[in-house]
């Protein structure tokens, strides 16, 4: 029904506006008595064979929703009814911010991709916490954290630390988002020496809590082998809990969209089918070169059960969807979980 009826209508409208409309629609529909149970009966696959034990957490299944969809933790309880094993909220910054000027979200229909330059638009830390206090406990929640746009370089770590300490009681794991191409001072966030400082500082804060939370690093799909070797060294040196591979790409090669269309859109991070192989290769390299020394969450271009299985065969322990969820609808999660049971 989604691909035949709803998606053609949704795709007639501005992507960001329809995103907010869809949120309202799901929120409103889920308030109708019995609807949540119907959604769960349609989409949730429950089987002990799907369960995954990773960095001290027990996942009901290995299919998650990537950060960026539910930035402000508004809909995670309702989205859990679509069968996700975990949902990552954010990116959350200490203060709310508008993000980059609109229009900043664009579909590449012929490529089954999306280009965005949202710029960490979110309502801020306090708003996210107020929403997370409504957690029904039905799904694992990840907290993807970042810095405010106006923060000066010497205070980047402070921003991450503020988010980490405040969100610690409310999320199950953390992701340090240092690879988004739509934020300022991208170069510093990828400098190994800075990352060591950031990771050690956050880990030190983690140790002050009675229960430590897993900390992961989200990396770009555009890293070369030398840079990926540095990531492996960084994980080994800091004993970080894992990696999410990967974020959006700045590469535009091989797209069906015309050069004129791409010039009209301008800069931004590319997600969806066009980065599928690129992200899978990053996963394969990290898993092989490190001899599977750390867990990997695979994300990028998962639009089918086969795409997810390819990520897992490459070395991913869990997978996340975002653009594929938009293009394929909630049946995608069920299809992946069904395929995993046969795999």
N, C-alpha and C positions, 0 to 999 in steps of 0.2 A: 504493500500500500504506500509506503513512504516514497520509494523510487518512482512509482507510477503516478501517484497523485500529489503527494505533499511537496516533494522536491522540485518538480517543475514550477509549482506556484511560488515556493520560497525563492527560487533562483531568478524570479522576475524582479525581485526587490534588492535594494542595497544590502550587502552582506552584513554589515554591522547592525543595521536596523532590524533585519530579520533574525539576527542572533538574539537581540533583546526581546523581540516578539516571541520567539520560540521558548525562551526562558519563562516568560509570563504565562504562555500556553501550558507548558509542562507543570508549572507551579499551581496554576488554577485547576487543571484537570486532576492533578494528584490529590487535591482536597476533596474530590467527590468520593463518598464512601464506597469502598470496594475496588476503586480504580487501581490503587497501588498493588493489590493482590492480583488483579488481572494482568498488569504489566509484568509482574514477577512470574506468573504462570506462563506468559508468552516468551519471556526472554532469559530468565535465570536458569542456568544449568547447574545442578548440584550433584557432585560426585566426588568421593574421596580421592579419586585418581587425579583430580584437577588441583588439589591442594598443594601449595608450595611453602616450604619453610626456608626463609631467607632473612639474613641479618637479624635473627631473633624474633621475626614476625611470622605469623601464620596467615597466608593468603588463601582465600577460598578458591580462587582460580588465578591464573597468571595474566589476565587481560585487564589493563587499567586504562583510565582516561588521563591523557597528558595535561600538563599545566597549560593555562591560557584559555581553556573553555569555561571553567567556573572560577574566574579570577578572584571573586569576592566571597567565595564559599556560600553562595546563595542557594545552590541547587543540589548539593552532593547527596543529601538524603533521598531526594526524588530520583536522581540519576542512578543511584544504587539499584533501583528497581529494574534497570535495563541490563543487569547481569554483570556489571563490572566487579572485578576482584579487589580493586583499589582505585581511588580517585585522588588526583593531585590538584590542590587548589593553588591559586596565585598566577603569576608572580606577585607576591605581597611586598610592598615597600613600607618603611616606617610611617610616612605621611601619605595621604591620598594625593593623587595627581591625575591631571587630565590626559596625559600622554601626548602623542604627536598630533598635529592638526589633521582633521578629517578632510577628504576621504583617505583612509589608511588601511583598508581591507579590500582585497580584490580577488575575484575568482578567475582562474584560468580553466574554463570548462573543458576545452579540447585536450588539456593536459591533465585534467583531474587534480589540479593543484590550487594552492592559495598563496598569494603574496600579502604579507602584512608588515606594517611599520607602526604598530600600536604604541610602542614606547612605554611599556609598563604602566598603562592606564589601570588604576585600581582605586578603591575607596580607602585604602590605608589599613594599617595594622589593627587599630581599635575596632573598626567595622568588621574585619575578618573574624576577630575574636568573638565579637557579639554573635556572629552567625555560627561559629564553631561550638558555642555553648549549647546550641540546639541539636548537637550530634546525637542521633539515635543509636549509634554504635553498630550499625549493620554493615559497615564497610571500612577498610583501612584508609586513612587519610594521610596524604603527603603534603608537606608545606614547602612550596617553592618560594624562595626568598631572594630579594635583590636590593639594590640601592635606589634612592631617589635621584631623579635627573639632575637636580640642582646641587646635590651633595659634592663638595670639593674632594679631590683625590685623597687628601690626607685623612678624610673621614669615611671613606668607603667601608672599611672594616667595621667601623662603629655602626653603620646602618644595618649591615648583616647581623651584627651582634644584638642590636635592639630587637630585630624581628625574631631572631633565634630564641632569645630569653623569654620574650613575651608569648610566643606561639608554643613553646616547649610543652606545656601541660595539655595542649589541645590537638596536636598532630602526632602521628605514629612514626614518621620519618621526615627528614629534611633534605631539600635539594638546594645547593648553592648554584644559582643561575648566573654564570659568568660568561655565557656564550651567545647571548641574544645579540644579533647584529643591529638592533634598533635602539641601542642606548649609547650614550656618550662614553668616551674613554674606553672603548672596547679593547684597545691594545693593552692597557694596564691590567684589565681583568683577566687577560690570558697570559700575562707574564708569570713565569714559573716562580720567581722569588716572591712576587706579590701573593700568588696562590698559596705558597707555603705559609706566609704570614696569616692569611685569611683562615686557612684550614686549622692551623695550630691554635689560633685565637678562639675559634668556634668550638674546637674540641676541648679546650681548657674550660670553657663555659659549660659544655656538656657534662663534664666531670663534677661540676658543683651540684648537679641534680641527683636525687636518690636513684632515679632510673635514667640511664643514658638512652638517647634516641639515635638511630642510624643516620649517618650523614653521607649524602651522595653528591657527586659533581656532575653537572650537565655540560657536555662538550659539543662543539660544532661539528658538522659533517665535512667541513672543508679543510680539516687538518691534514697535513702531509705526514708521511711515515716518521720523519724526525720528530714532529710535534706529538704524534701519537706515542712514540717511544718516551717522550718527556712525561706524558700523562701516566704511562705505566710506571715510570720511575717515581712520579709524584705520589701515586697510590701506595707504592711499596714503602716510600719514605715516611708517609704520614699515617699509614695503616687505615686509610679512609675506607668506608664500608662498601662503596660501589660507584658505578658510573652509569649515567643515562646517555645513551648514544642513539639519536643525536638531536640537536636543536635544528632550527631552520637554516637554510643555505643562502648564500649570496650569489652562487653560481647560476647562470642563466643558459648554460649550454644544453643543446638538444631539445629545446622547447618547441612545441608546435605553434605557440602564440607568435604572432608577427613581431618584428622588431619595432614597428610603429606602436603596437599595443604595449609592448614592454617599456618603451620610452614614455608613453602616456602614463603608465603606472608609476614609474620611477623606482627608487630604491626600496628595499624591504627584504624580509626573510621569506624564502620559498619553502613551502611544505607540500606534502602529498606525494602522489605517484612519481613526479620527476626526481625526487631525492631517495626513492626506495632503494635502488641499487647502491647508491653512495653510502647511505647509512648502514646497509647490510655489510658492505666491505669494511667499514670502520669497526663494526662489531666483530667481524671475522678476524681482523688484524689484531685487535686488542685481546681477544680470547686466545688466539693462537700464540702470539708473541709473549704473552704473560703466562702461558700455560694454565689459563683459567684461574689466575690467582685471586680474582675478585668478581663479585656478581655484576652482571650487566643487565640494564633494562633497555630493551631495543624499541626504538620509535622512529618513524619516518616512512611514510608511503605505504602503510598497511591498509589496503582496501579490500582484502580477501583473506580467507583462511590460509591459503597458500602463502601469501605475503608474510603472515605471522609465523608460519612454520619455517619459512626460509630464515627469518630472524633467529628463531630458536635453534635451528640447525647450524647457524653461523656462530652461535655461542651465547645468545641471550637467555637469561633465566626467566625474565618476565618481559611482557611487551606492553606498549601503550599506543592508543589510537587518538587521533584528533581529526585531521582532515578527512580520513576515511570514514569516520563517524558521521561527518557532515554530508559526504557524498553517498554513502551506502546506507545510513540509518542504523537503528538499534539492532537489526537482525545480524549485523556484522559480528557483534560480541558473541552471540549465541553460535554463529557459524564457526568462529574460531575455537570456542570451547568444545563444540561437537567434534571438530577435526582433531583437536588435541587428544580426545579420548580414543580416537582411532589410530593416532600417530605411533 
